[in-house]
Amino acid sequence: MSVLKNRLGAGSYMGWASAAFLSWAVLSLAASEWLAPSGRIGLRELNVIISSLGAGLGVVFYGLSARRLKDLNMPPWLVKVLAFPLLALILMPYLLLVSGPQEENAYGVAPPSSGILKIFGAVVLLFLAINLSFAAMLSYYKARSLLRTSQVAQNSEFLSAGARLDVQYA
């Protein structure tokens, strides 16, 4: 049976989803705090990087959530409900905390139970992911604001230089 077709337990789901969000946050912080302020990338490139990272996170999260729904003996297409924030807010605690049946279900054999160490690690990763994701979003908005301000300044300098040329030739 393929790895993507297996069921995914609550502890593993929390750990893998947290690791994915943590990766997104670290890479987003690097782009917003290191690449953008140093002038290595502009506003357009920053937006492309953040959007691409978000799309990659969405693909990973979609696959993990579909496997988790299988563990709960629910059809994997229900993962589409997570696209609606209010419904996702209701469903996420269920996906993170409720154990699936220990016997085989329509989607395969039960995953091994998570040990206390695995659950502790997943919870620590979850809190790190939440905090770093928040920091990454704030950093992105700050970098966007700075890049927009610098673009406006460059455009106004360009326009004022053009006006001076018009005055010279008039």
N, C-alpha and C positions, 0 to 999 in steps of 0.2 A: 504494500500500500504506500502511496506517495506521502511525503511529509506534509504537503499542503492539504491532503485529504484527511489527516488525523484530527482527532478531537484535541482541544487545548484546555487544560484545567485553569481554575481561577488564579492560582499562584503564578503559574507560567505566563498566563495572559497579562497579569499585572506587571510582571517583570519585563516581558518583551515589549509591551506597549510603553512602559516607562522608559526603557532603554531607547526606543525609537524617538520618543518626544525629547529625551535628553540629548540625543544626537542632533536633532533638529535645532534645539536651543543653542548648543555649543557652536554649531556651524553658522547659525544666524548671528550669534554674538560676534563671531570672528569677522563676518562680513560687515556688520554694522559698526563694530568698535575698532577694527583694524584696517580693513580694506577701504571703506568709504572715507573716513576722516583723513587718511594719508593721501588721498587723491588717486589711489590705484584704480578705483572704479567710480563711475558717476551714478547719478540717480537711476537712469535706465538699467544699468547693469545690476545695481543693488536690488531693484524691483524684480528683475529676472531671476537673480540668485534666490531671493526669499520665496518667490512664487514656485520655483523649481523644487526647492527644499520642501515646501508645503505640499506640493503634488506628490513627491516621493513619500513623504510621511503619510499622506492619504492612502496611497497604494498599500503600504505596509500595514497601516491600521485597519484598512478594509479586509485584508487577508487574515489578520489576527482575529478580528471580530467575527468573521464568518466561521472560523474554526472554533471559536469560543461558543458561538450559537449552536454549532453542531454538538458540542459537549452537553449543552443544556437541552438537547433533543428538539431544537427549533430549526426551521428551515434557514439556511444561510442567506437567502435573499432578504431576510428581515434586517440585514446589516444596513440596508438603504435607509431605514428609519433613523439611523445615526446622523444623516445629513440634515435633519431638522433639530436645531439646538434644544428646544424645549423637550422633545421626545428623547434626545440623547442624554439630557440631564437626568431624566427618569430612568433610562435603561442602563447607563454606565455603572451606577452602584451595583445593580443586579449582575452585570457581566463581571465586575471586579470581585464581588464577595460571595456569590452563591455557588456552591459546589454542584457539579453535574451528577447524574446517577452513577453509582459505582459499577453497575452491570452494563453489559453491551447494549447499545441502543441502535437506532436505524443508521447511525453514522459511524459505527465502529466500536471497538473496545474502549473501555474507560482508560484515561491517562493515569499514570501512577499518582498517588496522593502527594501533595507538596508537604515537605517537612517544615518544621518551625523556622529553621535557618533560611530556607528558600522564601518563605512568606515574609520574614523580617527583612531580607535583602530586597524583596520586591516593594515593600512598603517604604523603605529608605529611598530606593530609586524613584518611587512615585513622588515623594515629597521633594526630592532634588529636581525632578523633571518639572513639577509645578512651579517651583521657585525660579529655576533657570528659564523656563518658558516665559514667565512674566517679565523677567529681566531682559530677555531677548526681544520681546515685543516692544518694551519701552525704549530699548536701545535702537531698534529699527526706526521707530517713529522719530526719535531724536536725530538720527542720521539723515532720515528723509527731510526733516525740517531744515537741517543745516545745508544739505545739498541743494534744496529748493532756494534757500536764501542766497547761496552763492551763485546759483544760476540766474536769479533775478538781478543780482548785482552785476554779473557779467553782461547780461542783456542790456541793462541800463547804461553801462559803460560803452557798449557797442553803439547804442542809440545816440548817446551824447557825443561820441566821436563822429558819428555820421552827421549830426546836426552842426558840429563845428566845421566839418568839411563843406557843408552846404553854405554856411555863412561866409567862408573864405572865397568860394567861387561865385557868390552872388554879387 
